Amino acid sequence: MEIPEGFEKIEASVYRNGDELLIWGNLDPEGPFAIRIRLGPAPGDPGPPPDGYEWTGEVRPPKKGEYFWSDFKGRVVCAIDDETGFNRLGEPTGGRKILRPVAPPEDPKKKFRIVRDEG
């Protein structure tokens, strides 16, 4: 890999624990440093949906009552109004990853009917 212009190579060690990386090194004359990074899904891959929801595959401004993933809040949000895709200053906000609620799994106890045998 070619080092981009303006950067200098430093010696550092990288350690991994599951989806976390720890990068440790020493800058001269500033001294030692450590950086902790959590790895996330690849760009364009939203990863598994939150419990009780499924991804629709759409990325657009949500309509009133639709559920979407908020990167800012880090949780599922229900749209209060139709979003236009622009903020109050007229700047584009981009799309949201749209979710739909999934019906809860059927209760297996309700599938069986007890029948009394009189014979």
N, C-alpha and C positions, 0 to 999 in steps of 0.2 A: 504494500500500500504506500502511496506517495503522500508525504506530509504536505498539507496545504501551506501556501506561502505565508510567512509571518509567524509560523509556529515553530517551536523548538522541541526536540525530543527530550523526554525526561525518563528516568528509570522509575518504574512503579510496579507494584505487585497487585494482582487481582485474585480475590477469593470469592467463591460462590457457596451460597447456602440456599438451596431450592430456587426461588425466583428472585433472590436478592444477590447483589454484587457489592463487594467491599473493595475499593481501590485505595491503596496506601502507597505513598511515595514521599520524596523529600525535594523541596524546591530550595535552590540556593539563591539568594541569602535568606529567603523568607522562613524556611524551616519545614518541618513535616506537615503533611496534610492527609486527610482521609475523606473519602466520598462514599456514601451508601446510596445505591440505586436499586429500585424495585423494577423488575422487568414486567412489561405489560404485553397485551396482545399486539400482533403485527398491525401496522396501519391498514385500515379497511376491514379488519377482522374484529367485530365487536365482542368476541368471546361468548361464553355461555350467557343466556338471558337470566335475569333475576328470577328467583322462585315465584311461581304463579303467573309468569308472563312468557311470551315468545316473541322473537324478532319478526317483524313483517318484511324486512329487507328494504324498507323505504327509508330514505334520508331526505326530509323535507320539513318545512314549517308545519307544526301540528295544527289540527282543527280543534275547536272547542270540544272538550270531553275526551279527547284522545290521550293515551298515555305515551310518554317518551322518556328516554334516558337523559338526565341532565348531567353533563360532564362537570358543570360548575358545582352542583349540589352533591353529586356522587350518589344519586338515587333516582328511583322512578318518580315522575311528576305527571299529574293530570293537567292538561291545558285548560286554563280558565276561559280564555277567549281564543278566537282564531288568530294564529300568528301570521304576520305578513312576510316575515323573513327580513325585516328591517327594524332597527332600533329607533328610539325617539329622535336621534340625530340624522336619521336617513341612511345610516351605514348598514350594509348587508350583514346579517348575523349568521347566515348559513343555515343548513338544515339540522334537524334533530333525528336521532335514531328512534323510529316509531315502534312501539310495543303494543301487543294486544293481550288482554287477560286470557289465561288458560283455565278451562273448567277444571275444578278440583277432581281428583280421581274418585271413582265411585266407591262407596263403602262396601266391602265384600260381605258384611253381615246382612245387608239389605238384599243381596242376590239370592239368598237361600230362603226357602219357605218350608217350615216344619209341617209335616202332615202326620196326623195320628193314624196308626194302623189299628183298626178295630178287630182284626181277625186273629 
